Amino acid sequence: MQPIFDDQHNRRAFLRQGSLGIGALAAAWMLKQDGAIAKPPNIPKEEPTYDLLPKQTHFEPTAKAMISLFQHGGPSHMDLTDPKPELSRLDGTEYGGDVAYSFVNAASKKLLGTRWKFRPHGECGTEYSELLPEISSIADDICLVRSMHTGANGHEVSIRYFHSGIPGVLGRPHYASWLLYGLGSETQNLPSYMVLTDPAGHPVDSTNNWSSGFMPPLYQGTVLRPREPRILNLEAPAHLQGAIQEQNLSFLATLNRQHAGRFSNEPDLDARIASYELAARMQTAAREALDISRETKATQELYGIHEEPTREYGTRCLIARRLVERGVRFVQLFLSGQPWDNHSSIVTSLPSACKKTDRPSAGLVRDLKQRGMLDETIVHWGGEIGRLPVTQDQGGAAKHGRDHNGQGFSIWFAGGGFKPGMAYGKTDEVGHRAVENIVTPNDYQATLFHLFGLNWKDLVFHHNGQQQMVTAGRAAKVVSDIINPRTPVSSGEDNVAAG
């Protein structure tokens, strides 16, 4: 059968030659929608759905969006969020416990007390380090978890555990992909899962950090360029803007309708045409969302955009707020490499990482709160592991650092239904292992999904003949002690057997 249009007059050639300015981001996102093959859980068997329209939650949610400030490398909890007076008292003495090292050549068992002071903050009285003056100032808005546990010291193995449910395993979807699968999108003008990377480069584990795994590409993260212009080709060339572009788009719509008329029983074709029309509308939506010049000077200063070294990270935090304000469901910010991986010279490398992220992170929480958005937006701050209480000896006190530690560390949340102004869980007296109210990445995932109104056990995706869950069938629980009371945890939220 001959094609309806020859090579000189098909729609792709028209788009290419006409330079209509439909951005790469918009086109890629819409093409992902074309490939959707999944459907929400607990719906009678029918033809697969091909859209990201909002889906019904299992129960009333408290969160509608999430911004994850992921801190690659493992922030040192005993120097930032988890004061250990006994560790400081024992500074320089031999540790009596067993230690698993990642770098045995520089390993030691000499305890290393913090070099920074802690003090209580806010009405809650939670203690934070002097290295986090801005985050400390929002202590009453923070739910601090001091008992995270991955059981593994490696970066990639723990990152994948946090993001996709199983330690170290590739090929599984990020939990944000599960959120889109279960909830759909609140906006049809912007991608609902967006990734803001660092201009200096990708984080450790690169694009695996936002993969949709075995789910369709429809559910993977859409990456913004880390520098301006953050989306290429959003605007048509000057000689094609205005009335000329409108005429071109109108002509393209006519061609599409003629083509669709020849195949009246092709819903996929109708969906594709609608997608490209939507891609054109995204030009305006994306341009407006990314334009931080519309923000007041006071707001920009809240994020530290007016000065180094907070300008770049603050800009991304502000963009994240603007995105969720416009219906984007999940935004994740990454840092280049792993700046919190303080194996050496922790006395200089740790303050440097704090200086870049402290003010923007706190500014984001303050900004969301003053706009009335914090109640429905979860802010997450944390890395994949923590650090050991013993010295990693790189030669001389100024070069000392800390090795990896997945046995106990801290992360924090704000908003979206998390209890504010509290510290939950404990590590031992030197900060090595979580010993009270231990929280795993699977518990983290189950709790997040509960706040979004989803029972993770009822959110099932069929892959290779098996029912897959976000927690991969591993033991998981909703950590009810750290969320505001509202919807009782149903019987379906009980622990599931380890898979």
Beta strands, then each sheet from edge to edge (+ up, - down):
strand 1: 65-70
strand 2: 118-121
strand 3: 126-129
strand 4: 142-148
strand 5: 193-196
strand 6: 222-224
strand 7: 330-333
strand 8: 377-382
strand 9: 386-387
strand 10: 404-405
strand 11: 409-414
strand 12: 422-424
strand 13: 426-427
strand 14: 434-436
strand 15: 461-463
strand 16: 466-468
sheet 1: 6+ 5+ 7+ 1+ 8+ 11- 4+ 12+
sheet 2: 2+ 3-
sheet 3: 9+ 10-
sheet 4: 13+ 14-
sheet 5: 15+ 16-
end
